[in-house]
Amino acid sequence: MQTNVSQLERTACAAAGGVLLFTGVRKNRAWRYLLTLLGVELMRRGISGRCYVYDRVERATRRSIDDRKVDQMSEESFPASDAPATY
């Protein structure tokens, strides 16, 4: 599987995730669950090099570009100057 996160971003995510995970486990407040989950997700992103948000944005952008290409090809294949078919 291909990575979509740069090496610098991976390192930063893993480090920040470790800090949040450590903080979330040590705190005894309601925030600890949120900190722990965020820390785990950042560490997953840093270790795997994959970001789900980046994947979604890339797919949406690719789909938008493909739709525009189809519209353009459709317009080019049916010029308005052709005479209508007669029976």
N, CA and C atoms as an extended XYZ file, in Angstrom:
261
Properties=species:S:1:pos:R:3:atomname:S:1:resname:S:1:resid:I:1 pbc="F F F"
N         0.846       -1.176        0.000 N   MET     1
C         0.000        0.000        0.000 CA  MET     1
C         0.896        1.246        0.000 C   MET     1
N         0.528        2.212       -0.780 N   GLN     2
C         1.314        3.422       -0.951 CA  GLN     2
C         1.048        4.416        0.182 C   GLN     2
N         2.089        5.139        0.585 N   THR     3
C         1.915        6.155        1.619 CA  THR     3
C         1.506        7.468        0.973 C   THR     3
N         0.756        8.278        1.702 N   ASN     4
C         0.364        9.589        1.205 CA  ASN     4
C         0.692       10.696        2.207 C   ASN     4
N         1.571       10.393        3.154 N   VAL     5
C         2.004       11.353        4.165 CA  VAL     5
C         3.524       11.456        4.076 C   VAL     5
N         4.050       12.668        4.089 N   SER     6
C         5.499       12.861        3.974 CA  SER     6
C         6.220       12.327        5.219 C   SER     6
N         7.508       12.094        5.076 N   GLN     7
C         8.302       11.552        6.178 CA  GLN     7
C         8.323       12.500        7.375 C   GLN     7
N         8.440       13.786        7.119 N   LEU     8
C         8.437       14.768        8.210 CA  LEU     8
C         7.098       14.750        8.948 C   LEU     8
N         6.012       14.684        8.202 N   GLU     9
C         4.679       14.646        8.810 CA  GLU     9
C         4.466       13.350        9.579 C   GLU     9
N         4.993       12.257        9.061 N   ARG    10
C         4.879       10.974        9.768 CA  ARG    10
C         5.593       11.034       11.108 C   ARG    10
N         6.788       11.601       11.111 N   THR    11
C         7.564       11.710       12.343 CA  THR    11
C         6.840       12.600       13.355 C   THR    11
N         6.330       13.731       12.876 N   ALA    12
C         5.608       14.656       13.763 CA  ALA    12
C         4.344       14.008       14.321 C   ALA    12
N         3.616       13.284       13.484 N   CYS    13
C         2.390       12.617       13.946 CA  CYS    13
C         2.695       11.547       14.982 C   CYS    13
N         3.723       10.758       14.730 N   ALA    14
C         4.077        9.704       15.681 CA  ALA    14
C         4.505       10.305       17.023 C   ALA    14
N         5.285       11.376       16.982 N   ALA    15
C         5.730       12.016       18.227 CA  ALA    15
C         4.557       12.648       18.972 C   ALA    15
N         3.731       13.398       18.253 N   ALA    16
C         2.570       14.033       18.889 CA  ALA    16
C         1.595       12.978       19.401 C   ALA    16
N         1.412       11.918       18.642 N   GLY    17
C         0.532       10.834       19.074 CA  GLY    17
C         1.031       10.171       20.342 C   GLY    17
N         2.343        9.979       20.434 N   GLY    18
C         2.910        9.393       21.649 CA  GLY    18
C         2.690       10.276       22.862 C   GLY    18
N         2.862       11.566       22.684 N   VAL    19
C         2.652       12.509       23.795 CA  VAL    19
C         1.186       12.495       24.220 C   VAL    19
N         0.269       12.551       23.246 N   LEU    20
C        -1.164       12.547       23.579 CA  LEU    20
C        -1.583       11.223       24.217 C   LEU    20
N        -1.062       10.140       23.713 N   LEU    21
C        -1.390        8.831       24.281 CA  LEU    21
C        -0.901        8.740       25.727 C   LEU    21
N         0.321        9.159       25.969 N   PHE    22
C         0.882        9.143       27.321 CA  PHE    22
C         0.070       10.041       28.253 C   PHE    22
N        -0.274       11.237       27.766 N   THR    23
C        -1.053       12.171       28.573 CA  THR    23
C        -2.451       11.624       28.850 C   THR    23
N        -3.076       11.048       27.838 N   GLY    24
C        -4.419       10.507       28.007 CA  GLY    24
C        -4.476        9.352       28.978 C   GLY    24
N        -3.455        8.526       28.987 N   VAL    25
C        -3.427        7.384       29.898 CA  VAL    25
C        -3.175        7.838       31.331 C   VAL    25
N        -2.400        8.874       31.503 N   ARG    26
C        -2.045        9.339       32.851 CA  ARG    26
C        -3.123       10.206       33.488 C   ARG    26
N        -3.896       10.933       32.709 N   LYS    27
C        -4.918       11.827       33.267 CA  LYS    27
C        -6.090       11.004       33.790 C   LYS    27
N        -6.764       11.564       34.770 N   ASN    28
C        -7.933       10.894       35.320 CA  ASN    28
C        -9.141       11.820       35.179 C   ASN    28
N        -9.360       12.278       33.958 N   ARG    29
C       -10.468       13.181       33.676 CA  ARG    29
C       -11.241       12.667       32.480 C   ARG    29
N       -12.313       13.364       32.172 N   ALA    30
C       -13.142       12.962       31.036 CA  ALA    30
C       -12.398       13.115       29.707 C   ALA    30
N       -11.441       14.020       29.658 N   TRP    31
C       -10.685       14.262       28.430 CA  TRP    31
C        -9.752       13.118       28.080 C   TRP    31
N        -9.478       12.245       29.006 N   ARG    32
C        -8.450       11.227       28.771 CA  ARG    32
C        -8.816       10.298       27.627 C   ARG    32
N       -10.091       10.000       27.448 N   TYR    33
C       -10.498        9.110       26.358 CA  TYR    33
C       -10.264        9.769       24.999 C   TYR    33
N       -10.605       11.037       24.920 N   LEU    34
C       -10.389       11.771       23.678 CA  LEU    34
C        -8.899       11.891       23.363 C   LEU    34
N        -8.102       12.223       24.369 N   LEU    35
C        -6.653       12.334       24.172 CA  LEU    35
C        -6.049       10.993       23.763 C   LEU    35
N        -6.504        9.927       24.395 N   THR    36
C        -5.984        8.601       24.079 CA  THR    36
C        -6.346        8.202       22.652 C   THR    36
N        -7.594        8.407       22.259 N   LEU    37
C        -8.008        8.063       20.893 CA  LEU    37
C        -7.276        8.892       19.849 C   LEU    37
N        -7.139       10.172       20.108 N   LEU    38
C        -6.418       11.030       19.175 CA  LEU    38
C        -4.945       10.620       19.091 C   LEU    38
N        -4.356       10.276       20.220 N   GLY    39
C        -2.974        9.821       20.237 CA  GLY    39
C        -2.777        8.535       19.451 C   GLY    39
N        -3.697        7.599       19.618 N   VAL    40
C        -3.618        6.335       18.883 CA  VAL    40
C        -3.752        6.583       17.388 C   VAL    40
N        -4.684        7.437       16.989 N   GLU    41
C        -4.874        7.723       15.561 CA  GLU    41
C        -3.644        8.411       14.974 C   GLU    41
N        -3.070        9.355       15.677 N   LEU    42
C        -1.867       10.020       15.173 CA  LEU    42
C        -0.694        9.047       15.063 C   LEU    42
N        -0.576        8.154       16.019 N   MET    43
C         0.495        7.161       15.941 CA  MET    43
C         0.261        6.201       14.778 C   MET    43
N        -0.984        5.795       14.547 N   ARG    44
C        -1.303        4.921       13.416 CA  ARG    44
C        -0.932        5.600       12.111 C   ARG    44
N        -1.283        6.877       12.009 N   ARG    45
C        -0.983        7.648       10.804 CA  ARG    45
C         0.526        7.793       10.605 C   ARG    45
N         1.249        8.034       11.680 N   GLY    46
C         2.690        8.177       11.583 CA  GLY    46
C         3.388        6.880       11.224 C   GLY    46
N         2.936        5.784       11.783 N   ILE    47
C         3.567        4.487       11.527 CA  ILE    47
C         3.210        3.963       10.134 C   ILE    47
N         1.928        4.045        9.761 N   SER    48
C         1.499        3.480        8.475 CA  SER    48
C         1.794        4.397        7.292 C   SER    48
N         1.802        5.708        7.519 N   GLY    49
C         2.021        6.642        6.423 CA  GLY    49
C         0.776        6.891        5.590 C   GLY    49
N        -0.378        6.447        6.057 N   ARG    50
C        -1.643        6.628        5.347 CA  ARG    50
C        -2.554        7.552        6.146 C   ARG    50
N        -3.199        8.477        5.448 N   CYS    51
C        -4.148        9.390        6.075 CA  CYS    51
C        -5.489        9.227        5.379 C   CYS    51
N        -6.531        8.899        6.127 N   TYR    52
C        -7.857        8.684        5.542 CA  TYR    52
C        -8.428        9.966        4.950 C   TYR    52
N        -8.159       11.090        5.584 N   VAL    53
C        -8.669       12.373        5.070 CA  VAL    53
C        -8.026       12.683        3.725 C   VAL    53
N        -6.716       12.486        3.623 N   TYR    54
C        -6.027       12.716        2.352 CA  TYR    54
C        -6.587       11.806        1.260 C   TYR    54
N        -6.904       10.551        1.614 N   ASP    55
C        -7.492        9.628        0.639 CA  ASP    55
C        -8.826       10.150        0.122 C   ASP    55
N        -9.677       10.623        1.019 N   ARG    56
C       -10.989       11.137        0.625 CA  ARG    56
C       -10.872       12.352       -0.285 C   ARG    56
N        -9.988       13.279        0.071 N   VAL    57
C        -9.796       14.489       -0.726 CA  VAL    57
C        -9.262       14.122       -2.102 C   VAL    57
N        -8.321       13.196       -2.156 N   GLU    58
C        -7.742       12.771       -3.430 CA  GLU    58
C        -8.796       12.127       -4.322 C   GLU    58
N        -9.636       11.268       -3.747 N   ARG    59
C       -10.701       10.619       -4.532 CA  ARG    59
C       -11.706       11.637       -5.053 C   ARG    59
N       -12.101       12.574       -4.196 N   ALA    60
C       -13.071       13.587       -4.616 CA  ALA    60
C       -12.496       14.459       -5.715 C   ALA    60
N       -11.230       14.823       -5.597 N   THR    61
C       -10.584       15.642       -6.620 CA  THR    61
C       -10.481       14.878       -7.927 C   THR    61
N       -10.072       13.618       -7.841 N   ARG    62
C        -9.943       12.794       -9.043 CA  ARG    62
C       -11.304       12.612       -9.725 C   ARG    62
N       -12.349       12.390       -8.931 N   ARG    63
C       -13.688       12.210       -9.488 CA  ARG    63
C       -14.164       13.484      -10.177 C   ARG    63
N       -13.884       14.636       -9.569 N   SER    64
C       -14.278       15.914      -10.151 CA  SER    64
C       -13.569       16.146      -11.485 C   SER    64
N       -12.281       15.827      -11.546 N   ILE    65
C       -11.526       15.993      -12.787 CA  ILE    65
C       -12.041       15.036      -13.849 C   ILE    65
N       -12.332       13.797      -13.468 N   ASP    66
C       -12.869       12.824      -14.426 CA  ASP    66
C       -14.218       13.270      -14.964 C   ASP    66
N       -15.079       13.817      -14.104 N   ASP    67
C       -16.382       14.301      -14.550 CA  ASP    67
C       -16.238       15.429      -15.561 C   ASP    67
N       -15.303       16.336      -15.314 N   ARG    68
C       -15.078       17.431      -16.254 CA  ARG    68
C       -14.558       16.920      -17.595 C   ARG    68
N       -13.699       15.913      -17.566 N   LYS    69
C       -13.180       15.333      -18.803 CA  LYS    69
C       -14.302       14.690      -19.609 C   LYS    69
N       -15.194       13.977      -18.933 N   VAL    70
C       -16.317       13.337      -19.614 CA  VAL    70
C       -17.223       14.390      -20.246 C   VAL    70
N       -17.510       15.452      -19.509 N   ASP    71
C       -18.344       16.526      -20.057 CA  ASP    71
C       -17.691       17.161      -21.283 C   ASP    71
N       -16.399       17.394      -21.199 N   GLN    72
C       -15.684       18.009      -22.320 CA  GLN    72
C       -15.685       17.074      -23.530 C   GLN    72
N       -15.410       15.807      -23.342 N   MET    73
C       -15.401       14.855      -24.453 CA  MET    73
C       -16.790       14.704      -25.053 C   MET    73
N       -17.811       14.764      -24.221 N   SER    74
C       -19.178       14.668      -24.706 CA  SER    74
C       -19.528       15.856      -25.590 C   SER    74
N       -19.134       17.041      -25.164 N   GLU    75
C       -19.402       18.234      -25.966 CA  GLU    75
C       -18.635       18.201      -27.284 C   GLU    75
N       -17.414       17.699      -27.270 N   GLU    76
C       -16.606       17.644      -28.482 CA  GLU    76
C       -17.088       16.585      -29.456 C   GLU    76
N       -17.725       15.536      -28.989 N   SER    77
C       -18.141       14.453      -29.877 CA  SER    77
C       -19.470       14.732      -30.575 C   SER    77
N       -20.236       15.689      -30.108 N   PHE    78
C       -21.515       16.037      -30.724 CA  PHE    78
C       -21.543       17.520      -31.076 C   PHE    78
N       -20.897       17.904      -32.158 N   PRO    79
C       -20.904       19.324      -32.518 CA  PRO    79
C       -22.304       19.783      -32.949 C   PRO    79
N       -22.601       21.018      -32.661 N   ALA    80
C       -23.923       21.575      -32.979 CA  ALA    80
C       -24.085       21.836      -34.465 C   ALA    80
N       -23.007       21.796      -35.245 N   SER    81
C       -23.097       22.106      -36.663 CA  SER    81
C       -23.573       20.929      -37.509 C   SER    81
N       -23.674       19.756      -36.918 N   ASP    82
C       -24.151       18.591      -37.695 CA  ASP    82
C       -25.628       18.748      -38.001 C   ASP    82
N       -25.988       18.324      -39.192 N   ALA    83
C       -27.405       18.368      -39.571 CA  ALA    83
C       -28.155       17.259      -38.836 C   ALA    83
N       -29.416       17.504      -38.491 N   PRO    84
C       -30.185       16.477      -37.808 CA  PRO    84
C       -30.476       15.304      -38.763 C   PRO    84
N       -30.593       14.153      -38.207 N   ALA    85
C       -30.861       12.959      -39.012 CA  ALA    85
C       -32.293       13.009      -39.538 C   ALA    85
N       -32.467       12.577      -40.798 N   THR    86
C       -33.808       12.533      -41.388 CA  THR    86
C       -34.173       11.083      -41.655 C   THR    86
N       -35.434       10.806      -41.586 N   TYR    87
C       -35.902        9.442      -41.814 CA  TYR    87
C       -36.631        9.347      -43.098 C   TYR    87
